[in-house]
Amino acid sequence: EVQLVESGGGLVQPGRSLKLSCVASGFTFSNYGMNWIRQAPGKGLEWVAYISSGSSYIYYAETVKGRFTISRDNAKNTLYLQMTSLRSEDTALYYCARVAAISTHWFAYWGQGTLVTVSS
Amino acid sequence: DVVMTQTPVSLSVSLGGQVSISCRSSQSLVHNNGNTYLSWYLQKPGQSPQLLIYKVSNRFSGISDRFSGSGSGTDFTLKISRVEPDDLGVYYCGQGTQYPYTFGAGTKLELK
């Protein structure tokens, strides 16, 4: 069974940093591209970043480009999101999501999310 | 960026009824490789989103045939027949044809 478990969320002051993790199990992590997607309280879904299976291809939403860094450690089956210069508008539930297969562009599996609250 | 516009914002349905949700994109979702990367997701209350439909009309593993997707280019539709209580929640369309990936604002399906 595919499982994605996010962690690392919490309350952080504006301008500070936070690093999220997503531990994967139930599949060969190194074979799949991964994404971070967020959802502000009571709002819709916003794609944040993508990283290919071997980290060769990385893409970001303009709203986070230059502030967030997506990375992965295939030996540890873990996806990361390093977030810096956090703003109040970054407050959201952050999901990691796996693509269905190689060269697919939809989100087949989602974690339960980790909540990031940016507030002074 | 590709803007995804969903209508209606909310929908009331009786159990056993049928509903349609529309999703329009600001640009064609036909990829250079000929595929159209339009997908549908359902977010039930208090849960993570789940994939229902991918590439316009393909049901994901375990998804009931009561869910069907159709459309092409910039206009897409999700139909749900014989609505059941477990179908209630917010439906999102999403495009994966070009970065940044984008989603519609969602359609909330409620019981009448």
Interface residues (C-beta under 8 A of the other chain):
Chain A: N35 G44 L45 E46 W47 Y50 Y59 Y60 A61 E62 Y95 A100 T104 H105 W106 F107 A108 Y109 W110 G111 Q112 G113
Chain B: D1 H31 Y37 S39 Y41 Q43 S48 P49 Q50 L51 Y54 K55 F60 V90 Y92 G94 G96 T97 Y99 P100 Y101 T102 F103 G104 A105 G106
